């Protein structure tokens, strides 16, 4: 698979959609880039913190206007 991209003056590279889909990059974030035998290898790094998103449910939502009612000021 060959595709063209542009390298900016600050050495930033846009990864085309076709490459992102093939590599499995779905969200912005970090990726490991390595070079082996003159080939660039891109591997997305999955954040352990971000994998917790949606895992825990909030029993009762707290509205921003009422947040002070829930803070313990006794300390």
N, C-alpha and C positions, 0 to 999 in steps of 0.2 A: 504494500500500500504506500503510494507516494502522494504527498500533498505539499503545497507550498505555504509558507507563513512568513511574517515579517519580524525582524529583530529591530527594536527601537534603539535610539542612541543611548538609552540607559540599559541596554541589553535585556529588555523585557521581551517575552515571546508570547504571542497569542496562540493557544492550542486550538486548532480547528475542531468543530463539533464532531466530525467523523472520527477523529483521533480520540477525543474525550470519550465517546461512546465505546470505542473498541478497547480502550484501557480501563474503563469503568469509573471515570471521574464524573460524579454527578453533582457535587457541590464545590464551591470554592473552598480553599483550605491549603493544606500542605501536601507536598508530594516529594518523593525521593527520586532524584535524577542521578543516574549513573551512566558511565561510558564503558562499554566493553567492545574491544576490537573495532573501534571507530563507529560504534552504533550507540545512540542515546536510548536509554531505557527509563521510562517514567512509570512509577508505581505510586498510586494514591496512598496517603497515610490516614487511616481512620482514627479519629480522636476518641480515646476511651471515654472522655467526659461527654462528648456529643452522643455516644451510643445510649446514654441514660435518658435522652430526651423522650418524654411521653411515657416513661416507665412507671412513674409515681403519679397517682391521682391526688388532686386537692379535694379534701372532704368538703370544705366550705370556702368559697372564694372570698378574698379580702379586697375590698375596693380601696383605691389609693386615698380617697377622701377620709376613710375611716381607719387608716393604718395606725394612727396614734392611739386609738382605743385598745389595740392589741399589744402595745409595747410595755414591757415591765420596767418601770422607772425606779424600782425600789433599790437597785444596786448602786 
